[in-house]
Amino acid sequence: MLLGNKDLQWVTSFKYLGINFLSGLALKINTCHIKRTFYKACNGILSHCSTADVFVKLSLVKAYCLPVLTYCIGALNLPVVQIRNFNVCWNDWFRKLFGYKRFKSVKEVLYFCGKISFDLIYELQRWKFLSAAHKLRDRFSCLYYLQSHTVSELKLIFGDTDFIGRMKQLVHVYFGHLFE
């Protein structure tokens, strides 16, 4: 295939803005690199801050490691399997920090540390992205028509707001209700 007078190379994957996309009929991403980078960053924090307080380590992970997992995920419609894989990464960090075994649930630990599970982090990121895209519907009308129902679904689950701070609060409240 040619573009102008240049020959185009066929590839099975390509990297764009740090995300590895896979070829196929649907948009797919390779999450192995993201998970590896997350674990590497978490292990770096544990090795360099072994004597630090648990909440200092939590703050460092939230500031430096969580963005590795959440980079641009709001713009992607990830399959449930990939969301679960990221959830395992997020939960593994808490298991390692608090000495839990792999088969033990860390939902209560997340809740009492003021954190939420990764599937809700993903939903929050999608809600923020789609709400911003919804405001630009005149410029991106095709995106608006494809994703407007998703914003409505998220608002039905968590509550109706367009303010990011309130979105975070509503998702945390939703997570807290899971323990009642």
HELIX and SHEET records of a PDB file:
HELIX    1   1 CYS A   32  HIS A   48  1                                  17    
HELIX    2   2 VAL A   54  LEU A   60  1                                   7    
HELIX    3   3 VAL A   61  CYS A   65  3                                   5    
HELIX    4   4 LEU A   66  THR A   70  1                                   5    
HELIX    5   5 ILE A   73  ALA A   75  5                                   3    
HELIX    6   6 VAL A   80  PHE A   98  1                                  19    
HELIX    7   7 LYS A  107  PHE A  112  1                                   6    
HELIX    8   8 PHE A  118  LYS A  135  1                                  18    
HELIX    9   9 SER A  141  PHE A  158  1                                  18    
HELIX   10  10 ILE A  164  HIS A  177  1                                  14    
SHEET    1   A 2 LEU A   2  LEU A   3  0                                        
SHEET    2   A 2 LYS A   6  ASP A   7 -1                                        
SHEET    1   B 3 SER A  13  TYR A  16  0                                        
SHEET    2   B 3 ILE A  19  LEU A  22 -1                                        
SHEET    3   B 3 LYS A  28  ASN A  30 -1                                        
END                                                                             
